[in-house]
């Protein structure tokens, strides 16, 4: 028995340390009511702004305490999911039901919460040329949606209950998958409650270990993107597009990298739009055989969050035979790395606030 005692102690210590290293799983719920206004970002939707939309936002959050390196670097954010119900209070626009993946970032001693979420929504009454021709905001039932919230946020005030209040912005668009797609942006005030499912249990944030600064050589990237979109001409048809991107990037540290490169755009919807404009608007003197391809150069930034990253790019067309929405373009989206070299990407390409397409891409980083 005496010989077994050291073994039991060793095993006990092993399991004790193992349990101490296990990530803490603490969850919270929040629910908020919101009421606001549709912003007039485009005069084409002025006839749709007739009332104040309202709804509810429900959030399910997992607290992060620094068990992964990225958590401490970003101030121990929450990860989670949100559900948004929005009644546009306009029968033409209908109602929206959205599901999002989100991050909650904290500032000012965790009293200010910034939530950013991306997801998909279902609209109950999109455009129909016979029954709902006035709805030029939503061309499809399924919409891409983005949500942002800035809230005063205080948890565990009484028996696990807390409160939150602030400003919310909810955007709906189908990214020109099908016309029309004028989209809507709702700015609202929200007020709600939070509930700690651990009923106020406290856990310590792990202090990050000091790590060496990440530096590296210039890396080269190739990306093939594609998808389907339609011009703003209703019922002009949806067409596939392909984009070949090549760029170099340079890491600036653990969080950031700068990019410079170029895009070759093969957008078939432009071929149909050129044909349409050449026939319907002869005064514009558009030749039917005008080249629909474009070439752009861009600079960009990549923000790394664990295996994910947020990409922002600003580009300029150097080959631009047909005038469509101006020479500058921008791209924002998400990348997911699978190992050190291969990544997938979902990005939104726009001209200022005017979306052209959602791009699905796969790439390699050499």
Rosetta blueprint (number, residue, H / E / L):
1 X L
2 X H
3 X H
4 X H
5 X H
6 X H
7 X H
8 X H
9 X H
10 X H
11 X H
12 X H
13 X H
14 X H
15 X H
16 X H
17 X H
18 X H
19 X H
20 X H
21 X H
22 X L
23 X L
24 X L
25 X L
26 X L
27 X E
28 X E
29 X E
30 X E
31 X E
32 X E
33 X E
34 X E
35 X E
36 X E
37 X E
38 X E
39 X L
40 X L
41 X L
42 X L
43 X H
44 X H
45 X H
46 X H
47 X H
48 X H
49 X L
50 X L
51 X L
52 X L
53 X L
54 X E
55 X E
56 X E
57 X E
58 X E
59 X E
60 X E
61 X E
62 X E
63 X L
64 X L
65 X L
66 X L
67 X L
68 X L
69 X H
70 X H
71 X H
72 X H
73 X H
74 X L
75 X L
76 X L
77 X L
78 X E
79 X E
80 X E
81 X E
82 X E
83 X E
84 X E
85 X E
86 X E
87 X E
88 X L
89 X L
90 X L
91 X L
92 X L
93 X L
94 X L
95 X E
96 X E
97 X E
98 X E
99 X E
100 X E
101 X E
102 X E
103 X E
104 X E
105 X E
106 X E
107 X E
108 X L
109 X L
110 X L
111 X L
112 X E
113 X E
114 X E
115 X E
116 X E
117 X E
118 X E
119 X E
120 X E
121 X E
122 X E
123 X E
124 X L
125 X L
126 X L
127 X L
128 X E
129 X L
130 X L
131 X L
132 X E
133 X L
134 X L
135 X L
136 X L
137 X L
138 X L
139 X L
140 X L
141 X L
142 X E
143 X E
144 X E
145 X E
146 X E
147 X E
148 X E
149 X E
150 X E
151 X E
152 X E
153 X E
154 X E
155 X E
156 X E
157 X E
158 X E
159 X L
160 X L
161 X E
162 X E
163 X E
164 X E
165 X E
166 X E
167 X E
168 X E
169 X E
170 X E
171 X E
172 X E
173 X E
174 X L
175 X L
176 X L
177 X L
178 X L
179 X L
180 X L
181 X L
182 X L
183 X L
184 X E
185 X E
186 X E
187 X E
188 X E
189 X E
190 X E
191 X E
192 X E
193 X E
194 X E
195 X E
196 X E
197 X L
198 X L
199 X L
200 X L
201 X L
202 X L
203 X L
204 X L
205 X L
206 X L
207 X L
208 X L
209 X L
210 X L
211 X L
212 X L
213 X L
214 X L
215 X L
216 X L
217 X L
218 X L
219 X E
220 X E
221 X E
222 X E
223 X E
224 X E
225 X E
226 X E
227 X E
228 X E
229 X E
230 X L
231 X L
232 X L
233 X L
234 X L
235 X L
236 X L
237 X L
238 X L
239 X E
240 X E
241 X E
242 X E
243 X E
244 X E
245 X E
246 X E
247 X E
248 X E
249 X E
250 X E
251 X E
252 X L
253 X L
254 X L
255 X L
256 X E
257 X E
258 X E
259 X E
260 X E
261 X E
262 X E
263 X E
264 X E
265 X E
266 X E
267 X E
268 X H
269 X H
270 X H
271 X H
272 X H
273 X H
274 X H
275 X H
276 X H
277 X H
278 X H
279 X H
280 X H
281 X L
282 X H
283 X H
284 X H
285 X L
286 X L
287 X L
288 X L
289 X L
290 X L
291 X L
292 X L
293 X L
294 X E
295 X E
296 X E
297 X E
298 X E
299 X E
300 X E
301 X E
302 X E
303 X E
304 X E
305 X E
306 X L
307 X L
308 X E
309 X E
310 X E
311 X E
312 X E
313 X E
314 X E
315 X E
316 X E
317 X E
318 X E
319 X E
320 X E
321 X L
322 X L
323 X L
324 X L
325 X L
326 X L
327 X L
328 X E
329 X E
330 X E
331 X E
332 X E
333 X E
334 X E
335 X E
336 X E
337 X E
338 X E
339 X L
340 X L
341 X L
342 X E
343 X E
344 X E
345 X E
346 X E
347 X E
348 X E
349 X E
350 X E
351 X E
352 X L
353 X L
354 X E
355 X E
356 X E
357 X E
358 X E
359 X E
360 X E
361 X E
362 X E
363 X E
364 X E
365 X E
366 X L
